[in-house]
């Protein structure tokens, strides 16, 4: 087969994947999908509760964090989560449109951001960007469980993921651009806060300082308006706490009952059949973030770009495991997944079991439709099989985290030993 034929075949596959990904999403929006019982009654529910109506509420003089009023005034099923006020600023233009028009615009925007995700995953891994590869990766993302679900829910996850990538990539290139990316990732504190902490571990102080300044300039004015509307800081925080308690009562947030949670807290809660207390959750957070910090503090000093790709992957896994995350947040792993496929990890990674095992585990995360409402209604709730199915993602993430942390440490030892035996010995002994 000639090179030209291979290129044409690759382009055809890329186009077919895109058509399949978009087609599947559109099919589930039509009445025809009812025949196969796959129609989505929950289409764009997250868009309405997390993007559109919070912006409408803010424009209408309301406080979207006031749970009782928010649920009473607007056709939403859940409260506005603990997103930072910058989220309201970013989505304000959508609040000027009708809900139908805004939904169509955001659906289209999410499609565009999916292909931007593919572009960034190639460019930030220093891989030559080709339109065929962008379509190929974008199509695969749309067909993945996290990409498909994110598109139909109208989740703002891609905004946060892309901002996180900007923070990673520009940390050693432009502190102000990295800081700006960090500010947007802070929109969802479960992303931005830990990313900032792990960046500090790697010595990236500049981006954190810029982030602090920009975050104050963007969040403080909105916060001031909201406090004024509530009649003072005390009343505002009372509403904030009520909002948090209502949010905690959601079944999908409960770590023992949620079928879509992917973090380590959910894994332990599913295993014992009840939510773990706050102390144990804090211990899990400290343990995972501590191991990641220890690893990144060492690999972050290695000049080899391949170690940086592995370090980014470890950051992504630590973020997903240490605090509350759901299946659509697995989109954060697109960058390290592409880097692994295109051999941007350390060379030693590809001559051991780690490569094949990592590829297999990442593929499981991409195609795992087991813990969905298509499958689980046929399984007895809280049974052993149910617990296994809903724990697949978190167990897979934990396994990947252990493999990559161990790889980063052992490969750095090998690099140090090749440069200076005494250095490697000192590292091995702490």
Secondary structure, DSSP 8 states (H G I E B T S, - for coil): --HHHHHHHHHHHHHHHHHHHHHHHHHTTSGGGGGGT---TTTTHHIIIIIIHHHHHHHTT--TT-HHHHHHHSS-SS---SB-THHHHHHGGGGGS-HHHHHHHHHHHHHHHHHHHHHHHHHTTT----HHHHHHHHHHHHHSHHHHHHHHHT-SHHHHHHHHHHHHHGGGT-HHHHHHHHHHHTTBHHHHHHHHHHHHHTT-HHHHHHHHHHHHHHHHHHHHHHHHHTTSHHHHHHHHHHHHHHHHTSTTTSTTT-SSB-SHHHHHHHHHTS---HHHHHHHHHHHHHHHHHHHHHHTT---HHHHHHHHHHHHHHHHHHS--BGGGGGGGHHHHHHHHTT-S-GGGGGSHHHHHHHHHHHHHHH--TTSTTTGGGS-TTSHHHHHHHTHHHHHHHHHHHHHHHHHHHHHHHHHHHH-HHHHHHHHT-
